[in-house]
Amino acid sequence: GNIICDYDVLDESQLPTCFELNMSGDGELRKTTAPVAYTSESEFVLDETAAGSCSGDSGGPAYMEIDGKLYVVGVTSRGNLTCDSRGIYTSLYAHMDWLLTH
């Protein structure tokens, strides 16, 4: 596993909280659903406390299902170190003009 230190969570001696994080599933397609926590002009954040994106997912698609069809609406950008609270995605809609001309 990897040793991860979270500098946002300090212990009583003001040192970062560190722990070993074991991940598996490389090369496997995984999917989940997550509610939208909030949106901004160019990004949206998903509540991924149940499941969501993690290391290595950056650049991957975020889909929205509308009337039984899947539409790509975002690109995985970043999240928290432990992959258990939020995922931040770049909105394709915000960049549609650029996408259509390139």
Number of C-alpha atoms within 10 A of each C-alpha: 9 9 9 14 16 14 12 9 12 13 11 8 6 9 13 15 14 14 13 10 11 8 10 7 7 8 6 7 6 9 10 9 14 16 10 13 13 11 13 10 9 13 18 20 22 20 18 23 13 12 16 20 28 19 12 10 14 15 13 14 17 19 15 14 10 8 6 7 8 11 12 14 17 23 20 22 19 20 22 15 14 15 17 16 16 24 24 23 25 22 22 18 15 15 12 10 10 10 10 7 6 5
